[in-house]
Each structure stands twice: as C-alpha cells, then as structure tokens.
C-alpha cells in the first residue's frame, strides 16, 4: 500500500511546464493537504519547438508555472533547459545527471513521471531517464515510481503493443479537481478550448471518466511501475 501522507516526499518529474499539473495536479493537491512535501522538476522549456525562443516568453511561462504550483501546493518547482521536443537529441546520461542532482537535494521517496508510451518524445525520454536514475539499488530511497496520463499525448499515441496507458492506481480527487483546473488556467499560453483535451472542461471530464472506472465522482489514474514495501 502507498500512503501519500506527511511522511511522503514526492517528486514530480515532467518534461514541460503544465505537465506537472495535467498529469497529477489534483493528486499533488490532495497529498500536500495531507502533509506531504512535493517538488516538481521541469526538464524542458516547453515552448521553443513552436518557434518561441524569446527569453521573456520563457520567463513568463515559468512565472505562470510558479503561480500554478502555489495553487496546487508544490513546495518548490525547478527548471532545466533541455531542448523542447528534441530531448532525444541529448545524451541520456546528461538528463539522468540533472535528475540525480535535484533528487539528491530533495531526497524523494515517491516519483511521479510520464508514461513510457506517450506520443511526445520528451515524455518518453523523461521516463527512461527516471527509471535509470532511480534504479532499485539498496541505496535508493525511492520506493515507488508511478506514471501519469498527459492529455493530448498519452491518448494520441494510438494503441501500440505494450504502449497503452494501463492505470492500476486511482486517487479520489473530488475535493481537489477545482484546484487543478484553477492551476491550469494560470498557463495562459498552454490552456486550450474544448474539445481539446487540455481545456478545463475536458480535464474535468477525464477525471470524471477515471472516477467512473472505480466508482468515484472524480479520480486521477496512475500506472504503477514498481513499488517496494518496507
């Protein structure tokens, strides 16, 4: 059993600003209200692939990320500068070293990250770097690694063998879904209008859909990669 309470130190490792809200924002909100400490690490700029390389725009996006983090309850949010939608061009070891650096500072025991079968290449590289950085060695304090669904990426990699998101942990977020939507609205450049999956209406609908699977009103769903019960 995984308890996300005051003893938990949770690290969310995401490729782009807003993924840390889209994937697990309501769950993080629930965990922080239960006393857990949660940090976020964002690996890429998130907008450079759109031709936006202006430092002011990147700064604005990161300011929006901090506003969203405050609403959700993240203790801190940190940023790296890997190339947007080109993380497969970077040596994987470089990504792993950055993850290890931040993890050594925060000392997490639970990791949330992208699903290994996402359409977005940065998501897949992030997953691979995470499971390498936190190999299940005796000196690794991480006892659980969970993957989240990222709307407009996970479901758009139309099913390939072994790449489908298959959640097996569902978190009741009935009291947290409104905070998640409020946090997403901080991302002025990333939020979309319905029927896009990253619209407030569809984010709520996705939580309702996962809730229906497990007889809850709203839920966030996760695929447990591994856990170690101590």
Backbone as CSV, one residue per row, in Angstrom:
resi,resn,N_x,N_y,N_z,CA_x,CA_y,CA_z,C_x,C_y,C_z
1,UNK,0.841,-1.198,0.000,0.000,0.000,0.000,0.878,1.250,0.000
2,UNK,0.499,2.248,-0.779,1.239,3.501,-0.840,0.444,4.575,-0.111
3,UNK,1.042,5.180,0.902,0.385,6.246,1.646,1.030,7.578,1.306
4,UNK,0.234,8.495,0.797,0.744,9.814,0.452,0.401,10.775,1.589
5,UNK,1.148,10.674,2.684,0.838,11.458,3.868,2.036,12.315,4.262
6,UNK,2.081,12.720,5.509,3.127,13.624,5.977,4.522,13.021,5.893
7,UNK,4.615,11.709,5.775,5.924,11.067,5.674,6.423,11.015,4.230
8,UNK,5.561,11.333,3.296,5.918,11.223,1.887,6.687,12.452,1.416
9,UNK,7.716,12.186,0.629,8.444,13.240,-0.086,8.338,12.875,-1.565
10,UNK,7.479,13.572,-2.229,7.092,13.220,-3.594,7.755,14.171,-4.577
11,UNK,8.322,13.616,-5.635,8.947,14.418,-6.674,8.249,14.132,-8.002
12,UNK,7.748,15.178,-8.624,7.123,15.059,-9.935,8.148,15.502,-10.969
13,UNK,8.491,14.605,-11.876,9.494,14.902,-12.900,8.785,14.925,-14.248
14,UNK,8.735,16.121,-14.838,7.958,16.322,-16.056,8.811,16.970,-17.129
15,UNK,8.399,16.774,-18.359,9.170,17.312,-19.479,8.922,18.799,-19.687
16,UNK,7.668,19.244,-19.544,7.298,20.619,-19.909,6.468,21.287,-18.824
17,UNK,6.536,22.607,-18.738,5.634,23.326,-17.845,4.175,23.048,-18.235
18,UNK,3.379,22.718,-17.313,1.954,22.337,-17.295,1.769,20.829,-17.182
19,UNK,2.773,20.031,-17.565,2.652,18.574,-17.407,2.503,18.189,-15.939
20,UNK,3.148,18.949,-15.056,3.099,18.641,-13.624,1.714,18.894,-13.036
21,UNK,0.887,19.667,-13.755,-0.498,19.895,-13.347,-1.424,18.934,-14.083
22,UNK,-1.240,18.833,-15.403,-2.074,17.945,-16.209,-2.039,16.506,-15.704
23,UNK,-0.846,16.035,-15.370,-0.684,14.629,-15.032,-1.128,14.248,-13.645
24,UNK,-0.874,15.125,-12.663,-1.131,14.710,-11.275,-1.447,15.888,-10.362
25,UNK,-1.933,16.993,-10.929,-2.163,18.184,-10.129,-3.124,17.985,-8.980
26,UNK,-4.223,17.293,-9.213,-5.208,17.092,-8.156,-4.667,16.166,-7.074
27,UNK,-3.931,15.147,-7.487,-3.334,14.225,-6.510,-2.298,14.931,-5.657
28,UNK,-1.467,15.763,-6.274,-0.480,16.531,-5.508,-1.182,17.452,-4.517
29,UNK,-2.261,18.083,-4.961,-3.039,18.944,-4.069,-3.557,18.154,-2.868
30,UNK,-4.044,16.966,-3.120,-4.539,16.098,-2.041,-3.404,15.714,-1.097
31,UNK,-2.260,15.348,-1.674,-1.116,14.918,-0.863,-0.589,16.040,0.020
32,UNK,-0.480,17.242,-0.547,0.051,18.351,0.241,-0.896,18.726,1.364
33,UNK,-2.185,18.590,1.136,-3.162,18.857,2.194,-3.095,17.809,3.299
34,UNK,-2.553,16.636,2.957,-2.342,15.584,3.955,-0.976,15.697,4.625
35,UNK,-0.190,16.710,4.239,1.087,16.950,4.892,2.311,16.502,4.138
36,UNK,2.135,15.936,2.948,3.292,15.505,2.168,4.031,16.717,1.607
37,UNK,5.336,16.563,1.405,6.133,17.589,0.727,6.332,17.148,-0.721
38,UNK,6.030,18.045,-1.634,6.096,17.704,-3.054,6.882,18.763,-3.811
39,UNK,7.809,18.318,-4.636,8.554,19.229,-5.508,8.346,18.811,-6.958
40,UNK,8.555,19.766,-7.857,8.439,19.481,-9.289,9.733,19.865,-9.985
41,UNK,10.141,19.024,-10.919,11.285,19.309,-11.775,10.799,19.305,-13.216
42,UNK,10.979,20.430,-13.901,10.582,20.569,-15.302,11.853,20.574,-16.139
43,UNK,11.964,19.663,-17.072,13.229,19.447,-17.767,13.428,20.315,-19.006
44,UNK,12.345,20.680,-19.701,12.473,21.408,-20.971,11.770,22.756,-20.900
45,UNK,12.111,23.650,-21.828,11.484,24.975,-21.855,9.993,24.900,-22.138
46,UNK,9.599,23.955,-22.989,8.177,23.738,-23.235,7.577,24.506,-24.391
47,UNK,8.245,25.544,-24.907,7.640,26.321,-25.998,8.582,26.580,-27.170
48,UNK,9.849,26.233,-27.028,10.820,26.562,-28.082,10.500,25.872,-29.402
49,UNK,9.886,24.695,-29.351,9.584,23.978,-30.595,8.535,24.701,-31.427
50,UNK,7.819,25.654,-30.813,6.837,26.445,-31.556,7.479,27.673,-32.197
51,UNK,8.797,27.757,-32.090,9.499,28.904,-32.632,9.582,30.063,-31.665
52,UNK,9.203,29.795,-30.392,9.245,30.835,-29.366,10.516,30.639,-28.542
53,UNK,11.538,31.381,-28.870,12.811,31.270,-28.159,13.117,32.530,-27.360
54,UNK,12.155,33.437,-27.344,12.301,34.685,-26.604,12.421,34.402,-25.105
55,UNK,13.479,34.900,-24.490,13.710,34.646,-23.072,12.594,35.197,-22.200
56,UNK,12.007,36.305,-22.632,10.911,36.889,-21.860,9.690,35.972,-21.842
57,UNK,9.425,35.307,-22.978,8.285,34.397,-23.049,8.520,33.157,-22.178
58,UNK,9.748,32.666,-22.207,10.083,31.513,-21.350,9.969,31.904,-19.879
59,UNK,10.437,33.104,-19.558,10.340,33.601,-18.180,8.881,33.715,-17.757
60,UNK,8.029,34.220,-18.650,6.610,34.371,-18.342,5.965,33.006,-18.096
61,UNK,6.327,32.025,-18.925,5.783,30.677,-18.757,6.183,30.109,-17.398
62,UNK,7.423,30.353,-16.991,7.881,29.837,-15.703,7.222,30.580,-14.543
63,UNK,6.920,31.837,-14.729,6.170,32.567,-13.706,4.765,31.995,-13.566
64,UNK,4.152,31.652,-14.705,2.840,31.012,-14.666,2.912,29.658,-13.951
65,UNK,4.012,28.934,-14.196,4.209,27.641,-13.535,4.282,27.807,-12.024
66,UNK,4.937,28.849,-11.577,5.060,29.086,-10.135,3.715,29.461,-9.527
67,UNK,2.906,30.222,-10.257,1.566,30.548,-9.782,0.725,29.276,-9.643
68,UNK,0.820,28.423,-10.655,0.079,27.157,-10.618,0.561,26.284,-9.465
69,UNK,1.873,26.265,-9.261,2.450,25.454,-8.181,1.953,25.921,-6.819
70,UNK,1.810,27.226,-6.645,1.315,27.769,-5.371,-0.123,27.330,-5.111
71,UNK,-0.928,27.294,-6.154,-2.329,26.872,-6.002,-2.401,25.402,-5.617
72,UNK,-1.594,24.584,-6.265,-1.621,23.143,-6.025,-0.983,22.781,-4.683
73,UNK,0.094,23.493,-4.316,0.754,23.210,-3.048,2.151,22.655,-3.172
74,UNK,2.739,22.734,-4.375,4.123,22.305,-4.527,5.026,23.115,-3.598
75,UNK,5.932,22.422,-2.915,6.883,23.119,-2.054,7.836,23.962,-2.883
76,UNK,8.237,23.407,-4.038,9.100,24.156,-4.946,8.963,23.582,-6.340
77,UNK,9.300,24.396,-7.316,9.325,23.949,-8.699,10.604,24.468,-9.330
78,UNK,11.336,23.570,-9.977,12.637,23.923,-10.550,12.651,23.595,-12.033
79,UNK,13.531,24.269,-12.758,13.537,24.189,-14.216,14.937,23.891,-14.750
80,UNK,14.965,23.071,-15.789,16.161,22.863,-16.582,15.885,23.368,-17.999
81,UNK,16.875,23.311,-18.857,16.759,23.940,-20.175,17.030,22.982,-21.331
82,UNK,16.604,21.748,-21.207,16.772,20.812,-22.315,15.885,21.252,-23.485
83,UNK,16.288,20.948,-24.719,15.565,21.451,-25.896,14.159,20.870,-26.014
84,UNK,13.220,21.743,-26.264,11.814,21.366,-26.342,11.542,20.466,-27.544
85,UNK,10.916,19.316,-27.262,10.578,18.323,-28.280,11.788,17.828,-29.067
86,UNK,12.952,17.928,-28.440,14.181,17.412,-29.040,15.049,16.715,-27.992
87,UNK,14.440,16.253,-26.923,15.241,15.658,-25.860,15.897,14.344,-26.280
88,UNK,15.439,13.771,-27.389,16.090,12.574,-27.914,17.426,12.911,-28.563
89,UNK,17.692,14.210,-28.766,18.984,14.632,-29.322,20.034,14.843,-28.234
90,UNK,19.623,14.720,-26.991,20.510,14.941,-25.843,21.000,13.599,-25.320
91,UNK,22.233,13.571,-24.878,22.749,12.356,-24.254,21.892,12.022,-23.030
92,UNK,21.379,10.804,-22.963,20.512,10.407,-21.861,21.204,10.579,-20.510
93,UNK,22.489,10.341,-20.479,23.234,10.481,-19.228,23.160,11.911,-18.700
94,UNK,23.131,12.902,-19.603,23.029,14.294,-19.164,21.695,14.549,-18.463
95,UNK,20.634,13.966,-18.978,19.314,14.109,-18.352,19.307,13.420,-16.989
96,UNK,19.874,12.237,-16.938,19.928,11.477,-15.689,20.694,12.248,-14.615
97,UNK,21.805,12.848,-15.003,22.610,13.599,-14.033,21.836,14.775,-13.455
98,UNK,21.052,15.466,-14.288,20.251,16.584,-13.794,19.185,16.077,-12.816
99,UNK,18.552,14.975,-13.162,17.546,14.400,-12.273,18.175,13.998,-10.944
100,UNK,19.323,13.348,-11.016,20.005,12.928,-9.792,20.401,14.122,-8.927
101,UNK,20.831,15.205,-9.573,21.228,16.396,-8.831,20.060,16.929,-8.000
102,UNK,18.926,17.092,-8.638,17.766,17.632,-7.932,17.227,16.637,-6.897
103,UNK,17.266,15.360,-7.230,16.802,14.344,-6.279,17.700,14.297,-5.049
104,UNK,18.991,14.463,-5.231,19.914,14.470,-4.089,19.602,15.632,-3.145
105,UNK,19.133,16.744,-3.702,18.782,17.897,-2.880,17.472,17.671,-2.120
106,UNK,16.490,17.061,-2.783,15.150,16.920,-2.202,14.947,15.600,-1.460
107,UNK,15.609,14.554,-1.902,15.529,13.216,-1.301,14.093,12.656,-1.307
108,UNK,13.543,12.442,-2.502,12.171,11.912,-2.590,12.114,10.422,-2.266
109,UNK,10.931,9.965,-1.850,10.707,8.521,-1.729,9.607,8.026,-2.673
110,UNK,8.938,8.948,-3.362,7.938,8.598,-4.377,8.168,9.489,-5.591
111,UNK,8.097,8.906,-6.789,8.267,9.647,-8.046,7.022,9.505,-8.902
112,UNK,6.547,10.632,-9.434,5.531,10.647,-10.486,6.188,11.169,-11.753
113,UNK,5.930,10.504,-12.880,6.503,10.963,-14.144,5.631,10.514,-15.305
114,UNK,6.101,10.789,-16.515,5.333,10.496,-17.725,5.217,8.998,-17.990
115,UNK,4.190,8.662,-18.758,4.011,7.286,-19.207,5.007,6.956,-20.323
116,UNK,5.495,5.747,-20.310,6.527,5.320,-21.267,6.030,5.239,-22.697
117,UNK,4.701,5.221,-22.905,4.170,5.084,-24.255,3.606,6.362,-24.835
118,UNK,3.923,7.510,-24.252,3.369,8.779,-24.744,3.829,9.092,-26.165
119,UNK,3.012,9.860,-26.867,3.366,10.300,-28.219,4.554,11.247,-28.203
120,UNK,4.601,12.133,-27.229,5.646,13.156,-27.163,6.997,12.531,-26.817
121,UNK,8.000,12.789,-27.631,9.318,12.186,-27.446,9.956,12.621,-26.132
122,UNK,9.747,13.873,-25.730,10.321,14.352,-24.471,9.766,13.568,-23.281
123,UNK,8.496,13.192,-23.355,7.888,12.407,-22.285,8.564,11.042,-22.179
124,UNK,8.815,10.434,-23.335,9.422,9.099,-23.321,10.862,9.146,-22.826
125,UNK,11.592,10.180,-23.225,12.966,10.329,-22.740,12.965,10.569,-21.234
126,UNK,12.038,11.375,-20.757,11.941,11.642,-19.325,11.700,10.356,-18.556
127,UNK,10.766,9.544,-19.029,10.501,8.261,-18.358,11.755,7.395,-18.304
128,UNK,12.440,7.284,-19.441,13.624,6.430,-19.490,14.704,6.939,-18.545
129,UNK,14.862,8.252,-18.478,15.864,8.835,-17.578,15.486,8.594,-16.122
130,UNK,14.193,8.680,-15.817,13.733,8.475,-14.439,13.995,7.056,-13.959
131,UNK,13.607,6.062,-14.754,13.787,4.691,-14.268,15.260,4.295,-14.213
132,UNK,16.096,4.992,-14.972,17.536,4.750,-14.891,18.120,5.452,-13.675
133,UNK,17.692,6.683,-13.443,18.207,7.457,-12.310,17.865,6.800,-10.983
134,UNK,16.704,6.154,-10.929,16.240,5.564,-9.673,16.199,4.040,-9.768
135,UNK,17.310,3.479,-10.196,17.408,2.027,-10.235,17.184,1.456,-8.833
136,UNK,16.544,0.289,-8.722,16.187,-0.249,-7.410,17.371,-0.876,-6.667
137,UNK,18.335,-0.039,-6.358,19.509,-0.483,-5.604,19.272,-0.279,-4.113
138,UNK,20.100,-0.871,-3.292,19.899,-0.807,-1.840,19.997,0.614,-1.300
139,UNK,20.750,1.463,-1.980,20.921,2.840,-1.501,19.922,3.815,-2.118
140,UNK,18.945,3.309,-2.875,17.931,4.161,-3.497,16.754,4.321,-2.545
141,UNK,16.456,5.552,-2.184,15.377,5.824,-1.225,13.997,5.837,-1.876
142,UNK,13.950,5.799,-3.200,12.663,5.849,-3.900,11.986,4.484,-3.826
143,UNK,10.812,4.470,-3.213,10.099,3.215,-3.004,8.958,2.988,-3.984
144,UNK,8.623,4.003,-4.763,7.536,3.845,-5.731,7.742,4.801,-6.901
145,UNK,7.499,4.304,-8.099,7.503,5.112,-9.316,6.165,4.900,-10.015
146,UNK,5.465,5.996,-10.270,4.158,5.935,-10.912,4.139,6.825,-12.146
147,UNK,3.450,6.367,-13.188,3.297,7.147,-14.412,1.919,7.781,-14.453
148,UNK,1.880,9.003,-14.946,0.592,9.667,-15.126,0.255,9.806,-16.602
149,UNK,-0.998,10.051,-16.843,-1.511,10.313,-18.188,-1.381,11.802,-18.475
150,UNK,-0.900,12.153,-19.663,-0.812,13.556,-20.067,-1.770,13.783,-21.232
151,UNK,-2.904,14.440,-20.987,-3.866,14.668,-22.071,-3.221,15.356,-23.271
152,UNK,-3.565,14.891,-24.440,-3.049,15.308,-25.746,-1.674,14.734,-26.030
153,UNK,-1.285,13.719,-25.290,-0.067,12.975,-25.616,-0.283,11.480,-25.401
154,UNK,-0.689,11.099,-24.201,-0.839,9.676,-23.890,-1.871,9.022,-24.797
155,UNK,-3.038,9.664,-24.924,-4.116,9.042,-25.699,-3.928,9.227,-27.196
156,UNK,-3.038,10.149,-27.606,-2.829,10.386,-29.026,-1.793,9.437,-29.637
157,UNK,-1.091,8.674,-28.810,-0.219,7.629,-29.346,-1.070,6.375,-29.479
158,UNK,-1.919,6.378,-30.500,-2.949,5.357,-30.627,-2.364,3.966,-30.448
159,UNK,-3.115,3.095,-29.747,-2.553,1.911,-29.108,-1.586,1.077,-29.937
160,UNK,-0.397,0.952,-29.409,0.592,0.006,-29.891,0.800,-1.019,-28.792
161,UNK,1.274,-2.178,-29.158,1.508,-3.225,-28.180,2.443,-2.729,-27.081
162,UNK,2.000,-2.894,-25.854,2.758,-2.541,-24.646,2.951,-1.039,-24.453
163,UNK,2.277,-0.211,-25.251,2.460,1.227,-25.073,1.228,1.899,-24.483
164,UNK,0.169,1.142,-24.261,-1.085,1.717,-23.804,-1.015,2.033,-22.310
165,UNK,-1.541,3.189,-21.927,-1.638,3.564,-20.522,-2.637,2.638,-19.842
166,UNK,-2.164,1.875,-18.859,-2.996,0.887,-18.161,-2.972,1.175,-16.669
167,UNK,-3.773,2.122,-16.205,-3.721,2.516,-14.796,-4.171,1.410,-13.858
168,UNK,-3.511,1.349,-12.718,-3.885,0.376,-11.696,-3.954,0.999,-10.303
169,UNK,-3.786,2.322,-10.244,-3.968,3.073,-9.001,-4.846,4.274,-9.321
170,UNK,-5.868,4.465,-8.517,-6.821,5.548,-8.731,-6.951,6.356,-7.443
171,UNK,-6.763,7.671,-7.560,-6.801,8.553,-6.405,-8.081,9.385,-6.444
172,UNK,-8.836,9.357,-5.364,-10.049,10.147,-5.249,-9.681,11.629,-5.160
173,UNK,-10.073,12.419,-6.157,-9.720,13.843,-6.173,-10.964,14.734,-6.258
174,UNK,-12.066,14.238,-5.711,-13.301,15.016,-5.752,-13.118,16.399,-5.126
175,UNK,-12.339,16.478,-4.051,-12.151,17.748,-3.358,-10.982,18.559,-3.925
176,UNK,-10.344,18.060,-4.974,-9.123,18.694,-5.484,-9.192,19.095,-6.949
177,UNK,-10.210,18.619,-7.663,-10.253,18.844,-9.104,-10.399,20.331,-9.440
178,UNK,-11.106,21.086,-8.616,-11.266,22.513,-8.902,-9.944,23.255,-8.772
179,UNK,-9.094,22.860,-7.811,-7.774,23.477,-7.676,-6.902,23.147,-8.886
180,UNK,-7.039,21.937,-9.402,-6.276,21.551,-10.588,-6.662,22.432,-11.776
181,UNK,-7.942,22.622,-11.982,-8.407,23.450,-13.098,-7.958,24.898,-12.904
182,UNK,-8.039,25.399,-11.677,-7.586,26.764,-11.406,-6.095,26.910,-11.706
183,UNK,-5.309,25.916,-11.327,-3.873,25.958,-11.591,-3.584,25.925,-13.085
184,UNK,-4.303,25.086,-13.825,-4.096,25.008,-15.273,-4.422,26.332,-15.959
185,UNK,-5.393,27.037,-15.439,-5.761,28.324,-16.028,-4.655,29.365,-15.882
186,UNK,-3.679,29.113,-15.002,-2.522,30.007,-14.893,-1.656,29.944,-16.145
187,UNK,-1.721,28.833,-16.859,-0.904,28.637,-18.056,-1.609,29.260,-19.259
188,UNK,-1.470,30.554,-19.381,-2.183,31.290,-20.423,-1.837,30.799,-21.829
189,UNK,-0.588,30.412,-22.039,-0.158,30.010,-23.382,-0.419,28.534,-23.665
190,UNK,-0.787,27.764,-22.645,-0.922,26.319,-22.813,-2.368,25.841,-22.778
191,UNK,-3.244,26.574,-22.103,-4.624,26.135,-21.979,-5.327,26.236,-23.329
192,UNK,-6.252,25.361,-23.589,-6.959,25.313,-24.871,-8.463,25.339,-24.625
193,UNK,-9.217,25.512,-25.695,-10.676,25.492,-25.592,-11.200,24.116,-25.987
194,UNK,-12.339,23.757,-25.437,-12.969,22.469,-25.752,-13.293,22.415,-27.252
195,UNK,-13.154,21.230,-27.862,-12.966,19.915,-27.255,-11.514,19.460,-27.101
196,UNK,-10.561,20.381,-27.058,-9.166,19.977,-26.867,-9.010,19.322,-25.497
197,UNK,-8.179,18.249,-25.408,-8.013,17.549,-24.125,-7.452,18.409,-23.005
198,UNK,-6.783,19.537,-23.364,-6.221,20.404,-22.329,-7.106,21.624,-22.050
199,UNK,-8.377,21.488,-22.304,-9.337,22.518,-21.919,-9.858,22.201,-20.521
200,UNK,-10.259,23.206,-19.759,-10.783,22.946,-18.415,-11.940,21.947,-18.405
201,UNK,-12.818,22.053,-19.419,-13.960,21.143,-19.463,-13.525,19.688,-19.627
202,UNK,-12.555,19.473,-20.497,-12.125,18.095,-20.759,-11.244,17.559,-19.641
203,UNK,-10.454,18.406,-18.991,-9.682,17.957,-17.834,-10.630,17.429,-16.765
204,UNK,-11.723,18.144,-16.538,-12.726,17.690,-15.578,-13.391,16.407,-16.048
205,UNK,-13.678,16.326,-17.356,-14.320,15.127,-17.901,-13.412,13.903,-17.776
206,UNK,-12.107,14.094,-17.972,-11.165,12.976,-17.836,-11.176,12.450,-16.399
207,UNK,-11.190,13.375,-15.438,-11.238,12.954,-14.031,-12.550,12.241,-13.723
208,UNK,-13.628,12.698,-14.327,-14.918,12.029,-14.125,-14.896,10.634,-14.756
209,UNK,-14.266,10.537,-15.912,-14.178,9.234,-16.590,-13.417,8.221,-15.736
210,UNK,-12.226,8.647,-15.204,-11.461,7.722,-14.383,-12.182,7.420,-13.076
211,UNK,-12.925,8.390,-12.565,-13.723,8.130,-11.379,-14.772,7.064,-11.628
212,UNK,-15.365,7.081,-12.811,-16.414,6.102,-13.119,-15.875,4.677,-13.154
213,UNK,-14.582,4.539,-13.457,-13.968,3.213,-13.516,-13.926,2.570,-12.133
214,UNK,-13.834,3.404,-11.094,-13.584,2.910,-9.746,-14.684,3.361,-8.765
215,UNK,-15.830,3.794,-9.337,-17.000,4.201,-8.550,-16.699,5.413,-7.665
216,UNK,-16.032,6.403,-8.242,-15.789,7.673,-7.581,-16.324,8.784,-8.481
217,UNK,-16.537,9.960,-7.917,-17.019,11.076,-8.731,-15.912,11.599,-9.634
218,UNK,-14.715,11.803,-9.057,-13.552,12.251,-9.825,-12.330,11.476,-9.346
219,UNK,-11.466,11.122,-10.284,-10.231,10.418,-9.914,-9.123,10.782,-10.888
220,UNK,-7.884,10.699,-10.395,-6.715,10.693,-11.268,-6.170,9.274,-11.268
221,UNK,-5.711,8.849,-12.433,-5.290,7.466,-12.614,-3.786,7.398,-12.865
222,UNK,-3.159,6.336,-12.342,-1.716,6.167,-12.468,-1.381,4.715,-12.766
223,UNK,-0.291,4.548,-13.488,0.227,3.206,-13.748,1.455,3.001,-12.864
224,UNK,1.344,2.092,-11.925,2.449,1.807,-11.023,3.515,1.004,-11.754
225,UNK,4.714,1.553,-11.822,5.829,0.866,-12.469,6.476,-0.120,-11.504
226,UNK,6.713,0.354,-10.296,7.219,-0.556,-9.275,7.007,0.075,-7.904
227,UNK,6.962,-0.775,-6.903,6.909,-0.306,-5.522,7.673,-1.265,-4.647
228,UNK,8.186,-0.728,-3.544,8.929,-1.526,-2.576,8.332,-1.237,-1.205
229,UNK,7.784,-2.238,-0.573,7.168,-2.081,0.736,8.209,-2.373,1.806
230,UNK,8.454,-1.394,2.645,9.476,-1.538,3.689,8.847,-1.936,5.018
